[in-house]
Amino acid sequence: MKHIATGILFVLTAVTGAAQTFSTPFLGQALGVQKDNSILPVALRAAPPDLTAGSYKLAPIVCAVFPGTTFFATDRFQLATRETWYFVQIVKPTLGPTSCTPNVAGWMVGQLKDGRSAIAIQQPGATPPPGTAQAAQTQQKVTIETVPTGGGELSPYITYPLLILGTLFAVVVLTWERHRKVTVPILIERLTIFEFVALSIANLVALSVLAPAYRQIEPDAWGAKMLQQLTGTPLGHLLLGFILTVVIMKSVSFAASNGDHA
């Protein structure tokens, strides 16, 4: 029954409380993050995401905050993407595997980039009692607050052209593989130009929409870690454009060859 009530609270907050942030301090309750038909816990981390290296880097996990957990939030950290993190102290955790224990403190996401809330406010202005775990985290919190909220991100005016250039390199290589030669007439064929434009659009969408969502949902997956490394440097975007193009074109070729044999 408690999980049903938490689910209802999650839906109501997602509909009525989207794109809102809460002023600290306050007493709140964790709603979790909805994925498919399940409501998943969020991770309590040692620090908010770091954007200084030009990529989205998550801090180590302290413990899991399951839906229904109550906490005190005493500070807020908002990224340029509008994703908002809160420095919290756990009051009463919901029991589950790797769940947080009372008085543990750390940073947890409260609002996702798409505006969905992972928390609900219960009592504005509420603060934790003196002498609890918050005091032990004060120095760490002050240090973290100096991290820019997006100033270290690579400019799209640099990353997008490099991604498209990597796409062009891949198209040239695949054209050579198809014709065993690369000439100007071949490169300006309608099919080749169409492939380049379509693949460039697909790669730009993957970089700006799909990649951040994937890193958010599966931050510890090897693919998310590889994306983190590739998008951390300008040359990484060049390589990413090449890799994505080859993967897409080889997948299409494989599907076409299987269709011919069917």
TORMIBA-612844 format. One line per 3 residues: number of its first residue (from 1); their letters; for each residue x, y negated, z of C-alpha. Coordinates in steps of 0.02 Angstrom, whole numbers. Example, Ala and Ser with C-alpha at 12.3 -4.5 7.8 and 13.67 -1.06 7.14 Angstrom:
BEGIN
1	AS	615 225 390 | 684 53 357
This chain:
BEGIN
1	MKH	0 0 0 | 143 -116 41 | 222 -85 -130
4	IAT	56 -120 -216 | 41 -286 -124 | 220 -329 -172
7	GIL	181 -289 -354 | 28 -401 -352 | 130 -541 -273
10	FVL	262 -518 -409 | 135 -535 -549 | 53 -687 -472
13	TAV	219 -773 -448 | 274 -732 -625 | 115 -811 -694
16	TGA	92 -962 -581 | 269 -994 -520 | 369 -978 -681
19	AQT	508 -1102 -712 | 505 -1167 -534 | 645 -1177 -407
22	FST	630 -1191 -219 | 712 -1321 -110 | 818 -1247 28
25	PFL	807 -1204 169 | 658 -1086 175 | 601 -915 231
28	GQA	564 -807 80 | 521 -633 21 | 603 -534 -119
31	LGV	490 -482 -263 | 617 -389 -366 | 632 -391 -556
34	QKD	505 -308 -669 | 576 -188 -798 | 458 -84 -904
37	NSI	329 -19 -779 | 441 -29 -626 | 492 -165 -504
40	LPV	678 -153 -469 | 780 -226 -326 | 904 -367 -353
43	ALR	1085 -363 -299 | 1153 -467 -157 | 1324 -524 -217
46	AAP	1477 -605 -141 | 1460 -758 -253 | 1348 -829 -390
49	PDL	1396 -798 -573 | 1560 -878 -628 | 1557 -973 -792
52	TAG	1729 -1052 -779 | 1810 -925 -895 | 1683 -957 -1031
55	SYK	1580 -802 -996 | 1449 -739 -876 | 1545 -648 -737
58	LAP	1453 -570 -591 | 1531 -556 -418 | 1545 -389 -326
61	IVC	1385 -316 -255 | 1363 -322 -66 | 1200 -224 -54
64	AVF	1028 -207 -135 | 880 -319 -93 | 723 -215 -118
67	PGT	551 -293 -147 | 470 -343 17 | 634 -393 102
70	TFF	622 -558 198 | 767 -679 207 | 822 -856 247
73	ATD	884 -957 98 | 1001 -1100 145 | 1078 -1154 -20
76	RFQ	1044 -1153 -207 | 1155 -1135 -360 | 1082 -1167 -534
79	LAT	1166 -1121 -697 | 1152 -1218 -859 | 1035 -1081 -921
82	RET	913 -1125 -779 | 950 -960 -695 | 948 -1000 -508
85	WYF	1038 -911 -366 | 1011 -932 -179 | 1127 -907 -32
88	VQI	1024 -798 84 | 1033 -709 251 | 932 -549 264
91	VKP	803 -549 405 | 701 -390 382 | 753 -275 240
94	TLG	642 -152 149 | 721 18 172 | 793 101 19
97	PTS	956 173 -50 | 1100 48 -27 | 979 -77 51
100	CTP	1046 -228 146 | 1048 -229 335 | 986 -372 445
103	NVA	1096 -529 455 | 1196 -484 299 | 1225 -640 193
106	GWM	1264 -669 11 | 1199 -736 -154 | 1048 -667 -247
109	VGQ	957 -721 -404 | 792 -807 -370 | 742 -863 -544
112	LKD	789 -781 -709 | 832 -875 -868 | 660 -842 -941
115	GRS	578 -929 -792 | 519 -775 -697 | 539 -783 -508
118	AIA	617 -640 -412 | 570 -717 -243 | 422 -798 -158
121	IQQ	429 -936 -26 | 345 -901 141 | 395 -1045 255
124	PGA	477 -1203 186 | 610 -1281 296 | 642 -1124 399
127	TPP	824 -1094 448 | 913 -944 525 | 950 -947 712
130	PGT	1121 -1017 764 | 1266 -897 776 | 1207 -776 642
133	AQA	1294 -719 484 | 1266 -886 397 | 1402 -970 498
136	AQT	1528 -837 447 | 1491 -872 263 | 1502 -1062 272
139	QQK	1682 -1077 210 | 1650 -957 66 | 1493 -1053 18
142	VTI	1583 -1221 16 | 1716 -1148 -99 | 1588 -1075 -218
145	ETV	1492 -1238 -230 | 1638 -1316 -325 | 1611 -1199 -473
148	PTG	1538 -1296 -622 | 1364 -1248 -679 | 1407 -1213 -859
151	GGE	1547 -1336 -894 | 1666 -1193 -932 | 1558 -1114 -1066
154	LSP	1627 -1111 -1241 | 1543 -1233 -1358 | 1422 -1159 -1487
157	YIT	1509 -1270 -1615 | 1661 -1157 -1589 | 1584 -987 -1555
160	YPL	1449 -986 -1690 | 1565 -1027 -1837 | 1689 -896 -1775
163	LIL	1550 -768 -1761 | 1496 -806 -1940 | 1678 -799 -1999
166	GTL	1694 -627 -1920 | 1534 -577 -2011 | 1610 -637 -2175
169	FAV	1768 -534 -2146 | 1662 -379 -2115 | 1558 -409 -2272
172	VVL	1718 -423 -2375 | 1785 -260 -2301 | 1621 -169 -2330
175	TWE	1613 -238 -2507 | 1786 -168 -2541 | 1732 -1 -2469
178	RHR	1579 1 -2584 | 1665 -54 -2746 | 1848 -12 -2707
181	KVT	1888 -191 -2756 | 1842 -369 -2706 | 1819 -501 -2839
184	VPI	1729 -667 -2847 | 1589 -600 -2959 | 1557 -460 -2835
187	LIE	1555 -578 -2685 | 1431 -695 -2766 | 1310 -558 -2814
190	RLT	1136 -588 -2746 | 1142 -430 -2641 | 1308 -477 -2561
193	IFE	1251 -655 -2522 | 1087 -590 -2451 | 1181 -466 -2341
196	FVA	1296 -603 -2276 | 1153 -723 -2234 | 1046 -587 -2153
199	LSI	1190 -519 -2051 | 1244 -693 -1995 | 1068 -729 -1932
202	ANL	1059 -559 -1845 | 1227 -586 -1760 | 1180 -762 -1702
205	VAL	1020 -694 -1625 | 1116 -553 -1543 | 1242 -676 -1468
208	SVL	1119 -806 -1406 | 970 -698 -1354 | 1005 -512 -1342
211	APA	1180 -516 -1266 | 1134 -626 -1114 | 978 -521 -1082
214	YRQ	1078 -360 -1091 | 1211 -427 -971 | 1073 -478 -851
217	IEP	981 -312 -855 | 1132 -195 -860 | 1277 -296 -788
220	DAW	1381 -142 -744 | 1360 -49 -909 | 1517 -30 -1017
223	GAK	1432 -122 -1160 | 1394 -271 -1049 | 1573 -275 -988
226	MLQ	1639 -268 -1166 | 1524 -412 -1216 | 1587 -510 -1066
229	QLT	1766 -489 -1125 | 1729 -526 -1308 | 1628 -684 -1272
232	GTP	1759 -751 -1151 | 1876 -814 -1288 | 1854 -893 -1461
235	LGH	1942 -749 -1549 | 1827 -629 -1458 | 1679 -705 -1552
238	LLL	1772 -677 -1715 | 1795 -493 -1671 | 1616 -480 -1608
241	GFI	1548 -541 -1776 | 1653 -411 -1865 | 1601 -269 -1750
244	LTV	1415 -310 -1752 | 1414 -321 -1942 | 1501 -154 -1965
247	VIM	1387 -70 -1839 | 1229 -139 -1921 | 1282 -96 -2098
250	KSV	1343 78 -2053 | 1180 111 -1961 | 1080 57 -2113
253	SFA	1187 165 -2228 | 1167 314 -2113 | 979 293 -2108
256	ASN	971 276 -2296 | 1077 432 -2326 | 968 533 -2207
259	GDH	813 472 -2299 | 885 532 -2464 | 913 707 -2393
262	A	739 719 -2318
